[in-house]
Amino acid sequence: MKNYTVTFLGPVQGVGFRYTVRALANRFDVTGYVKNMTDGSVELVVEAKKSEFESFLQAINNRLGHYIRDTKIEESDADNLYTNFEIRF
């Protein structure tokens, strides 16, 4: 298990991005959260196996890629802090 922090840049706020990501998360074995940031980006924090994370990220790109201008990904060891996937405000 790993922890992935993903920052999505572009016109990703105000388009249902977080709600779509949460709905997609239900199809994968992932925990964590998605959150709008004050700079206009969206932060995604996921704990999952690498293959599951990659499939989840691909599903996000397939569904919302037209809003995403850039993606930054940081990987670290999982902390097992999450029990579900949620939207944070």
Biopython code that builds the backbone (N, CA, C, O; Angstrom):
import numpy as np
from Bio.PDB.StructureBuilder import StructureBuilder

atoms = [
    (1, "MET", "N", (0.839, -1.190, 0.000)),
    (1, "MET", "CA", (0.000, 0.000, 0.000)),
    (1, "MET", "C", (0.880, 1.247, 0.000)),
    (1, "MET", "O", (1.921, 1.312, 0.653)),
    (2, "LYS", "N", (0.412, 2.226, -0.759)),
    (2, "LYS", "CA", (1.107, 3.508, -0.847)),
    (2, "LYS", "C", (0.115, 4.639, -0.639)),
    (2, "LYS", "O", (-1.098, 4.460, -0.750)),
    (3, "ASN", "N", (0.661, 5.802, -0.337)),
    (3, "ASN", "CA", (-0.119, 7.023, -0.249)),
    (3, "ASN", "C", (0.249, 7.872, -1.458)),
    (3, "ASN", "O", (1.427, 8.096, -1.736)),
    (4, "TYR", "N", (-0.763, 8.339, -2.169)),
    (4, "TYR", "CA", (-0.561, 9.171, -3.345)),
    (4, "TYR", "C", (-1.269, 10.503, -3.122)),
    (4, "TYR", "O", (-2.463, 10.540, -2.826)),
    (5, "THR", "N", (-0.530, 11.582, -3.265)),
    (5, "THR", "CA", (-1.119, 12.913, -3.225)),
    (5, "THR", "C", (-1.035, 13.470, -4.631)),
    (5, "THR", "O", (0.048, 13.645, -5.191)),
    (6, "VAL", "N", (-2.211, 13.746, -5.189)),
    (6, "VAL", "CA", (-2.304, 14.210, -6.571)),
    (6, "VAL", "C", (-2.884, 15.613, -6.561)),
    (6, "VAL", "O", (-3.881, 15.877, -5.888)),
    (7, "THR", "N", (-2.263, 16.504, -7.304)),
    (7, "THR", "CA", (-2.783, 17.849, -7.485)),
    (7, "THR", "C", (-3.192, 17.998, -8.938)),
    (7, "THR", "O", (-2.379, 17.814, -9.845)),
    (8, "PHE", "N", (-4.458, 18.332, -9.153)),
    (8, "PHE", "CA", (-4.979, 18.565, -10.498)),
    (8, "PHE", "C", (-5.059, 20.073, -10.714)),
    (8, "PHE", "O", (-5.645, 20.795, -9.907)),
    (9, "LEU", "N", (-4.470, 20.536, -11.804)),
    (9, "LEU", "CA", (-4.477, 21.950, -12.144)),
    (9, "LEU", "C", (-5.295, 22.170, -13.408)),
    (9, "LEU", "O", (-5.364, 21.304, -14.280)),
    (10, "GLY", "N", (-5.908, 23.336, -13.492)),
    (10, "GLY", "CA", (-6.753, 23.676, -14.632)),
    (10, "GLY", "C", (-8.097, 24.156, -14.112)),
    (10, "GLY", "O", (-8.241, 24.429, -12.921)),
    (11, "PRO", "N", (-9.076, 24.259, -14.991)),
    (11, "PRO", "CA", (-10.416, 24.683, -14.545)),
    (11, "PRO", "C", (-11.171, 23.510, -13.922)),
    (11, "PRO", "O", (-12.166, 23.032, -14.468)),
    (12, "VAL", "N", (-10.679, 23.058, -12.768)),
    (12, "VAL", "CA", (-11.185, 21.832, -12.143)),
    (12, "VAL", "C", (-12.158, 22.080, -10.991)),
    (12, "VAL", "O", (-12.693, 21.132, -10.417)),
    (13, "GLN", "N", (-12.388, 23.343, -10.652)),
    (13, "GLN", "CA", (-13.365, 23.647, -9.609)),
    (13, "GLN", "C", (-14.646, 24.173, -10.245)),
    (13, "GLN", "O", (-14.611, 24.837, -11.281)),
    (14, "GLY", "N", (-15.767, 23.871, -9.618)),
    (14, "GLY", "CA", (-17.048, 24.364, -10.094)),
    (14, "GLY", "C", (-17.631, 23.570, -11.251)),
    (14, "GLY", "O", (-18.553, 24.032, -11.923)),
    (15, "VAL", "N", (-17.093, 22.370, -11.487)),
    (15, "VAL", "CA", (-17.555, 21.542, -12.613)),
    (15, "VAL", "C", (-17.999, 20.152, -12.156)),
    (15, "VAL", "O", (-18.180, 19.254, -12.978)),
    (16, "GLY", "N", (-18.176, 19.974, -10.841)),
    (16, "GLY", "CA", (-18.562, 18.667, -10.314)),
    (16, "GLY", "C", (-17.403, 17.696, -10.207)),
    (16, "GLY", "O", (-17.606, 16.487, -10.102)),
    (17, "PHE", "N", (-16.200, 18.218, -10.233)),
    (17, "PHE", "CA", (-14.989, 17.386, -10.221)),
    (17, "PHE", "C", (-14.939, 16.483, -8.993)),
    (17, "PHE", "O", (-14.752, 15.273, -9.122)),
    (18, "ARG", "N", (-15.104, 17.062, -7.799)),
    (18, "ARG", "CA", (-14.993, 16.274, -6.564)),
    (18, "ARG", "C", (-16.068, 15.198, -6.479)),
    (18, "ARG", "O", (-15.796, 14.077, -6.051)),
    (19, "TYR", "N", (-17.273, 15.534, -6.882)),
    (19, "TYR", "CA", (-18.368, 14.566, -6.800)),
    (19, "TYR", "C", (-18.185, 13.425, -7.797)),
    (19, "TYR", "O", (-18.523, 12.277, -7.509)),
    (20, "THR", "N", (-17.649, 13.749, -8.966)),
    (20, "THR", "CA", (-17.362, 12.705, -9.948)),
    (20, "THR", "C", (-16.239, 11.804, -9.462)),
    (20, "THR", "O", (-16.315, 10.585, -9.613)),
    (21, "VAL", "N", (-15.201, 12.386, -8.881)),
    (21, "VAL", "CA", (-14.086, 11.594, -8.344)),
    (21, "VAL", "C", (-14.581, 10.674, -7.228)),
    (21, "VAL", "O", (-14.189, 9.509, -7.159)),
    (22, "ARG", "N", (-15.446, 11.201, -6.352)),
    (22, "ARG", "CA", (-15.981, 10.353, -5.278)),
    (22, "ARG", "C", (-16.801, 9.199, -5.852)),
    (22, "ARG", "O", (-16.688, 8.068, -5.378)),
    (23, "ALA", "N", (-17.609, 9.464, -6.848)),
    (23, "ALA", "CA", (-18.399, 8.402, -7.477)),
    (23, "ALA", "C", (-17.489, 7.365, -8.136)),
    (23, "ALA", "O", (-17.754, 6.166, -8.042)),
    (24, "LEU", "N", (-16.435, 7.804, -8.791)),
    (24, "LEU", "CA", (-15.491, 6.870, -9.405)),
    (24, "LEU", "C", (-14.769, 6.048, -8.343)),
    (24, "LEU", "O", (-14.491, 4.868, -8.557)),
    (25, "ALA", "N", (-14.462, 6.661, -7.199)),
    (25, "ALA", "CA", (-13.747, 5.955, -6.122)),
    (25, "ALA", "C", (-14.507, 4.723, -5.662)),
    (25, "ALA", "O", (-13.901, 3.749, -5.216)),
    (26, "ASN", "N", (-15.834, 4.759, -5.766)),
    (26, "ASN", "CA", (-16.636, 3.612, -5.343)),
    (26, "ASN", "C", (-16.372, 2.374, -6.189)),
    (26, "ASN", "O", (-16.702, 1.265, -5.770)),
    (27, "ARG", "N", (-15.792, 2.539, -7.356)),
    (27, "ARG", "CA", (-15.495, 1.414, -8.248)),
    (27, "ARG", "C", (-14.120, 0.797, -7.985)),
    (27, "ARG", "O", (-13.758, -0.201, -8.607)),
    (28, "PHE", "N", (-13.362, 1.387, -7.071)),
    (28, "PHE", "CA", (-11.991, 0.944, -6.825)),
    (28, "PHE", "C", (-11.748, 0.721, -5.331)),
    (28, "PHE", "O", (-12.481, 1.234, -4.486)),
    (29, "ASP", "N", (-10.720, -0.046, -5.028)),
    (29, "ASP", "CA", (-10.339, -0.317, -3.643)),
    (29, "ASP", "C", (-9.368, 0.777, -3.195)),
    (29, "ASP", "O", (-8.161, 0.557, -3.098)),
    (30, "VAL", "N", (-9.930, 1.965, -2.925)),
    (30, "VAL", "CA", (-9.137, 3.122, -2.527)),
    (30, "VAL", "C", (-9.780, 3.784, -1.310)),
    (30, "VAL", "O", (-10.991, 3.701, -1.105)),
    (31, "THR", "N", (-8.955, 4.431, -0.521)),
    (31, "THR", "CA", (-9.429, 5.264, 0.584)),
    (31, "THR", "C", (-8.748, 6.620, 0.469)),
    (31, "THR", "O", (-7.732, 6.761, -0.211)),
    (32, "GLY", "N", (-9.316, 7.611, 1.140)),
    (32, "GLY", "CA", (-8.719, 8.944, 1.115)),
    (32, "GLY", "C", (-9.761, 10.015, 0.945)),
    (32, "GLY", "O", (-10.882, 9.899, 1.439)),
    (33, "TYR", "N", (-9.372, 11.083, 0.225)),
    (33, "TYR", "CA", (-10.294, 12.200, 0.049)),
    (33, "TYR", "C", (-9.931, 13.026, -1.183)),
    (33, "TYR", "O", (-8.843, 12.906, -1.747)),
    (34, "VAL", "N", (-10.880, 13.862, -1.572)),
    (34, "VAL", "CA", (-10.681, 14.851, -2.623)),
    (34, "VAL", "C", (-11.133, 16.186, -2.063)),
    (34, "VAL", "O", (-12.132, 16.254, -1.346)),
    (35, "LYS", "N", (-10.391, 17.272, -2.390)),
    (35, "LYS", "CA", (-10.654, 18.562, -1.760)),
    (35, "LYS", "C", (-10.277, 19.706, -2.701)),
    (35, "LYS", "O", (-9.233, 19.665, -3.352)),
    (36, "ASN", "N", (-11.143, 20.734, -2.768)),
    (36, "ASN", "CA", (-10.794, 21.961, -3.477)),
    (36, "ASN", "C", (-9.766, 22.730, -2.658)),
    (36, "ASN", "O", (-9.859, 22.801, -1.433)),
    (37, "MET", "N", (-8.785, 23.303, -3.348)),
    (37, "MET", "CA", (-7.766, 24.093, -2.678)),
    (37, "MET", "C", (-7.994, 25.572, -2.985)),
    (37, "MET", "O", (-8.639, 25.908, -3.978)),
    (38, "THR", "N", (-7.471, 26.449, -2.143)),
    (38, "THR", "CA", (-7.711, 27.881, -2.299)),
    (38, "THR", "C", (-7.063, 28.448, -3.562)),
    (38, "THR", "O", (-7.470, 29.513, -4.026)),
    (39, "ASP", "N", (-6.070, 27.770, -4.128)),
    (39, "ASP", "CA", (-5.409, 28.267, -5.341)),
    (39, "ASP", "C", (-6.126, 27.857, -6.623)),
    (39, "ASP", "O", (-5.646, 28.146, -7.719)),
    (40, "GLY", "N", (-7.284, 27.177, -6.498)),
    (40, "GLY", "CA", (-8.046, 26.760, -7.665)),
    (40, "GLY", "C", (-7.773, 25.341, -8.116)),
    (40, "GLY", "O", (-8.437, 24.844, -9.026)),
    (41, "SER", "N", (-6.819, 24.687, -7.505)),
    (41, "SER", "CA", (-6.514, 23.292, -7.836)),
    (41, "SER", "C", (-7.411, 22.360, -7.024)),
    (41, "SER", "O", (-8.145, 22.800, -6.139)),
    (42, "VAL", "N", (-7.341, 21.081, -7.334)),
    (42, "VAL", "CA", (-8.028, 20.050, -6.557)),
    (42, "VAL", "C", (-6.981, 19.068, -6.072)),
    (42, "VAL", "O", (-6.151, 18.597, -6.851)),
    (43, "GLU", "N", (-7.020, 18.756, -4.774)),
    (43, "GLU", "CA", (-6.101, 17.795, -4.173)),
    (43, "GLU", "C", (-6.814, 16.465, -3.986)),
    (43, "GLU", "O", (-7.940, 16.410, -3.491)),
    (44, "LEU", "N", (-6.148, 15.408, -4.387)),
    (44, "LEU", "CA", (-6.637, 14.045, -4.212)),
    (44, "LEU", "C", (-5.607, 13.292, -3.381)),
    (44, "LEU", "O", (-4.436, 13.233, -3.757)),
    (45, "VAL", "N", (-6.023, 12.722, -2.268)),
    (45, "VAL", "CA", (-5.151, 11.889, -1.440)),
    (45, "VAL", "C", (-5.739, 10.491, -1.437)),
    (45, "VAL", "O", (-6.896, 10.288, -1.071)),
    (46, "VAL", "N", (-4.920, 9.526, -1.852)),
    (46, "VAL", "CA", (-5.394, 8.146, -2.011)),
    (46, "VAL", "C", (-4.415, 7.191, -1.353)),
    (46, "VAL", "O", (-3.202, 7.320, -1.514)),
    (47, "GLU", "N", (-4.950, 6.233, -0.611)),
    (47, "GLU", "CA", (-4.159, 5.098, -0.153)),
    (47, "GLU", "C", (-4.690, 3.869, -0.864)),
    (47, "GLU", "O", (-5.879, 3.556, -0.797)),
    (48, "ALA", "N", (-3.783, 3.173, -1.549)),
    (48, "ALA", "CA", (-4.188, 2.027, -2.364)),
    (48, "ALA", "C", (-2.950, 1.282, -2.843)),
    (48, "ALA", "O", (-1.824, 1.764, -2.720)),
    (49, "LYS", "N", (-3.183, 0.101, -3.389)),
    (49, "LYS", "CA", (-2.124, -0.598, -4.106)),
    (49, "LYS", "C", (-1.844, 0.180, -5.384)),
    (49, "LYS", "O", (-2.734, 0.835, -5.927)),
    (50, "LYS", "N", (-0.612, 0.107, -5.861)),
    (50, "LYS", "CA", (-0.213, 0.884, -7.034)),
    (50, "LYS", "C", (-1.117, 0.628, -8.234)),
    (50, "LYS", "O", (-1.545, 1.574, -8.895)),
    (51, "SER", "N", (-1.409, -0.620, -8.521)),
    (51, "SER", "CA", (-2.226, -0.942, -9.696)),
    (51, "SER", "C", (-3.637, -0.377, -9.554)),
    (51, "SER", "O", (-4.225, 0.076, -10.537)),
    (52, "GLU", "N", (-4.179, -0.401, -8.352)),
    (52, "GLU", "CA", (-5.530, 0.130, -8.113)),
    (52, "GLU", "C", (-5.526, 1.651, -8.262)),
    (52, "GLU", "O", (-6.436, 2.223, -8.861)),
    (53, "PHE", "N", (-4.504, 2.299, -7.718)),
    (53, "PHE", "CA", (-4.378, 3.750, -7.873)),
    (53, "PHE", "C", (-4.272, 4.126, -9.348)),
    (53, "PHE", "O", (-4.938, 5.059, -9.798)),
    (54, "GLU", "N", (-3.448, 3.414, -10.095)),
    (54, "GLU", "CA", (-3.273, 3.734, -11.512)),
    (54, "GLU", "C", (-4.575, 3.578, -12.286)),
    (54, "GLU", "O", (-4.878, 4.388, -13.162)),
    (55, "SER", "N", (-5.344, 2.548, -11.972)),
    (55, "SER", "CA", (-6.633, 2.353, -12.636)),
    (55, "SER", "C", (-7.616, 3.468, -12.260)),
    (55, "SER", "O", (-8.352, 3.961, -13.115)),
    (56, "PHE", "N", (-7.627, 3.860, -10.996)),
    (56, "PHE", "CA", (-8.476, 4.943, -10.518)),
    (56, "PHE", "C", (-8.095, 6.254, -11.208)),
    (56, "PHE", "O", (-8.967, 6.983, -11.681)),
    (57, "LEU", "N", (-6.812, 6.550, -11.265)),
    (57, "LEU", "CA", (-6.342, 7.774, -11.904)),
    (57, "LEU", "C", (-6.700, 7.782, -13.395)),
    (57, "LEU", "O", (-7.069, 8.822, -13.940)),
    (58, "GLN", "N", (-6.591, 6.636, -14.043)),
    (58, "GLN", "CA", (-6.959, 6.547, -15.452)),
    (58, "GLN", "C", (-8.453, 6.817, -15.641)),
    (58, "GLN", "O", (-8.847, 7.495, -16.591)),
    (59, "ALA", "N", (-9.275, 6.292, -14.749)),
    (59, "ALA", "CA", (-10.720, 6.537, -14.815)),
    (59, "ALA", "C", (-11.028, 8.025, -14.635)),
    (59, "ALA", "O", (-11.906, 8.564, -15.308)),
    (60, "ILE", "N", (-10.302, 8.690, -13.725)),
    (60, "ILE", "CA", (-10.476, 10.131, -13.533)),
    (60, "ILE", "C", (-10.108, 10.875, -14.811)),
    (60, "ILE", "O", (-10.841, 11.759, -15.255)),
    (61, "ASN", "N", (-8.977, 10.517, -15.398)),
    (61, "ASN", "CA", (-8.538, 11.177, -16.629)),
    (61, "ASN", "C", (-9.504, 10.922, -17.782)),
    (61, "ASN", "O", (-9.761, 11.817, -18.587)),
    (62, "ASN", "N", (-10.036, 9.710, -17.863)),
    (62, "ASN", "CA", (-10.987, 9.399, -18.926)),
    (62, "ASN", "C", (-12.252, 10.242, -18.798)),
    (62, "ASN", "O", (-12.811, 10.684, -19.802)),
    (63, "ARG", "N", (-12.696, 10.462, -17.583)),
    (63, "ARG", "CA", (-13.955, 11.166, -17.338)),
    (63, "ARG", "C", (-13.785, 12.677, -17.263)),
    (63, "ARG", "O", (-14.660, 13.418, -17.711)),
    (64, "LEU", "N", (-12.669, 13.144, -16.702)),
    (64, "LEU", "CA", (-12.505, 14.568, -16.416)),
    (64, "LEU", "C", (-11.284, 15.199, -17.075)),
    (64, "LEU", "O", (-10.972, 16.363, -16.825)),
    (65, "GLY", "N", (-10.601, 14.441, -17.908)),
    (65, "GLY", "CA", (-9.344, 14.900, -18.501)),
    (65, "GLY", "C", (-9.437, 16.208, -19.263)),
    (65, "GLY", "O", (-8.452, 16.940, -19.352)),
    (66, "HIS", "N", (-10.597, 16.513, -19.813)),
    (66, "HIS", "CA", (-10.746, 17.758, -20.571)),
    (66, "HIS", "C", (-10.670, 18.995, -19.673)),
    (66, "HIS", "O", (-10.501, 20.105, -20.177)),
    (67, "TYR", "N", (-10.792, 18.825, -18.352)),
    (67, "TYR", "CA", (-10.625, 19.933, -17.414)),
    (67, "TYR", "C", (-9.198, 20.024, -16.870)),
    (67, "TYR", "O", (-8.785, 21.083, -16.398)),
    (68, "ILE", "N", (-8.460, 18.947, -16.932)),
    (68, "ILE", "CA", (-7.144, 18.857, -16.294)),
    (68, "ILE", "C", (-6.064, 19.376, -17.243)),
    (68, "ILE", "O", (-5.903, 18.869, -18.353)),
    (69, "ARG", "N", (-5.330, 20.391, -16.794)),
    (69, "ARG", "CA", (-4.222, 20.947, -17.589)),
    (69, "ARG", "C", (-2.884, 20.340, -17.177)),
    (69, "ARG", "O", (-1.977, 20.206, -17.999)),
    (70, "ASP", "N", (-2.766, 19.976, -15.909)),
    (70, "ASP", "CA", (-1.524, 19.392, -15.396)),
    (70, "ASP", "C", (-1.856, 18.560, -14.166)),
    (70, "ASP", "O", (-2.825, 18.835, -13.458)),
    (71, "THR", "N", (-1.048, 17.548, -13.923)),
    (71, "THR", "CA", (-1.216, 16.667, -12.769)),
    (71, "THR", "C", (0.138, 16.486, -12.098)),
    (71, "THR", "O", (1.127, 16.163, -12.757)),
    (72, "LYS", "N", (0.181, 16.693, -10.793)),
    (72, "LYS", "CA", (1.397, 16.464, -10.009)),
    (72, "LYS", "C", (1.110, 15.335, -9.034)),
    (72, "LYS", "O", (0.087, 15.349, -8.349)),
    (73, "ILE", "N", (2.009, 14.355, -8.967)),
    (73, "ILE", "CA", (1.799, 13.186, -8.108)),
    (73, "ILE", "C", (2.992, 13.008, -7.180)),
    (73, "ILE", "O", (4.142, 13.009, -7.618)),
    (74, "GLU", "N", (2.703, 12.857, -5.898)),
    (74, "GLU", "CA", (3.720, 12.518, -4.899)),
    (74, "GLU", "C", (3.349, 11.169, -4.298)),
    (74, "GLU", "O", (2.180, 10.916, -4.005)),
    (75, "GLU", "N", (4.329, 10.314, -4.117)),
    (75, "GLU", "CA", (4.113, 8.972, -3.574)),
    (75, "GLU", "C", (4.916, 8.789, -2.294)),
    (75, "GLU", "O", (6.073, 9.200, -2.211)),
    (76, "SER", "N", (4.289, 8.166, -1.292)),
    (76, "SER", "CA", (4.979, 7.850, -0.046)),
    (76, "SER", "C", (4.382, 6.567, 0.528)),
    (76, "SER", "O", (3.422, 6.024, -0.017)),
    (77, "ASP", "N", (4.946, 6.098, 1.611)),
    (77, "ASP", "CA", (4.394, 4.917, 2.269)),
    (77, "ASP", "C", (3.033, 5.253, 2.874)),
    (77, "ASP", "O", (2.818, 6.359, 3.369)),
    (78, "ALA", "N", (2.133, 4.301, 2.829)),
    (78, "ALA", "CA", (0.786, 4.504, 3.368)),
    (78, "ALA", "C", (0.829, 4.636, 4.883)),
    (78, "ALA", "O", (1.599, 3.954, 5.559)),
    (79, "ASP", "N", (-0.005, 5.519, 5.401)),
    (79, "ASP", "CA", (-0.137, 5.715, 6.844)),
    (79, "ASP", "C", (-1.352, 5.003, 7.405)),
    (79, "ASP", "O", (-1.535, 4.936, 8.620)),
    (80, "ASN", "N", (-2.193, 4.463, 6.508)),
    (80, "ASN", "CA", (-3.442, 3.801, 6.905)),
    (80, "ASN", "C", (-4.310, 4.715, 7.761)),
    (80, "ASN", "O", (-4.840, 4.301, 8.793)),
    (81, "LEU", "N", (-4.449, 5.955, 7.323)),
    (81, "LEU", "CA", (-5.226, 6.942, 8.064)),
    (81, "LEU", "C", (-6.705, 6.961, 7.679)),
    (81, "LEU", "O", (-7.516, 7.541, 8.400)),
    (82, "TYR", "N", (-7.069, 6.341, 6.562)),
    (82, "TYR", "CA", (-8.411, 6.481, 6.020)),
    (82, "TYR", "C", (-9.143, 5.147, 5.999)),
    (82, "TYR", "O", (-8.541, 4.099, 5.768)),
    (83, "THR", "N", (-10.437, 5.199, 6.240)),
    (83, "THR", "CA", (-11.248, 3.980, 6.200)),
    (83, "THR", "C", (-12.244, 4.002, 5.049)),
    (83, "THR", "O", (-12.859, 2.983, 4.734)),
    (84, "ASN", "N", (-12.403, 5.187, 4.411)),
    (84, "ASN", "CA", (-13.318, 5.318, 3.280)),
    (84, "ASN", "C", (-12.781, 6.395, 2.350)),
    (84, "ASN", "O", (-11.659, 6.872, 2.524)),
    (85, "PHE", "N", (-13.591, 6.780, 1.356)),
    (85, "PHE", "CA", (-13.209, 7.865, 0.468)),
    (85, "PHE", "C", (-14.280, 8.939, 0.586)),
    (85, "PHE", "O", (-15.474, 8.648, 0.509)),
    (86, "GLU", "N", (-13.846, 10.188, 0.772)),
    (86, "GLU", "CA", (-14.800, 11.264, 1.034)),
    (86, "GLU", "C", (-14.395, 12.553, 0.346)),
    (86, "GLU", "O", (-13.267, 12.716, -0.118)),
    (87, "ILE", "N", (-15.347, 13.451, 0.300)),
    (87, "ILE", "CA", (-15.084, 14.818, -0.133)),
    (87, "ILE", "C", (-14.815, 15.625, 1.131)),
    (87, "ILE", "O", (-15.571, 15.559, 2.101)),
    (88, "ARG", "N", (-13.737, 16.379, 1.104)),
    (88, "ARG", "CA", (-13.440, 17.278, 2.233)),
    (88, "ARG", "C", (-13.676, 18.719, 1.784)),
    (88, "ARG", "O", (-13.477, 19.081, 0.624)),
    (89, "PHE", "N", (-14.104, 19.512, 2.741)),
    (89, "PHE", "CA", (-14.419, 20.917, 2.458)),
    (89, "PHE", "C", (-13.512, 21.834, 3.232)),
    (89, "PHE", "O", (-13.629, 23.054, 3.121)),
]
sb = StructureBuilder()
sb.init_structure("model")
sb.init_model(0)
sb.init_chain("A")
sb.init_seg("    ")
for serial, (resi, resn, name, xyz) in enumerate(atoms, 1):
    if name == "N":
        sb.init_residue(resn, " ", resi, " ")
    sb.init_atom(name, np.array(xyz, "f"), 0.0, 1.0, " ", f" {name:<3s}", serial, name[0])
structure = sb.get_structure()
